[in-house]
């Protein structure tokens, strides 16, 4: 069962890299994975659910790395882990997060980033609308920086992009308190 799910996810990723999210159908995924449509629908309702299953695994990995960064006292520690993962999977991230991706993908990735930021900022003495506004501001800034980095093909390595994010974000967090 896990093997079939992984095979379907790998097929989807390969097709997204070749064609872009919008140009991939369930039938394309089934053909690439060499499985029948009924097998696909046994596991997933549609290609969106298939894609989101990958986000769930990605979220678990980021949470583990985020916890390690928090223990080391690095604020917004999710950033480095996410940037390094993006760097290791540049083509996929450009296809999913860049300007050519589907809105569903961008929305779900945005939700993931906001969740990570909210977890990180939970320890600050912020509450209610100030906390919510700060989470959205910082999350939006990170997403814009990530998108710029991916789309511009900037030569900056992940650690330097993370340092830039930290440098720009630190005054925002200080002002929000």
Secondary structure, DSSP 8 states (H G I E B T S, - for coil): -HHHHHHHHHHHHHHHHHH-GGG--HHHHHHHHT--HHHHHHH-SSHHHHHHHHHHHHHHHHHHHHHHHHHTT-TTTHHHHHHHHHHHTHHHHHHHHSTTS-HHHHHHHHHHHHHHHHHHHTTSS--HHHHHHHHHHHHHHHHHHHHHHHHHT----HHHHHHHHHHHHHHHHHHH-
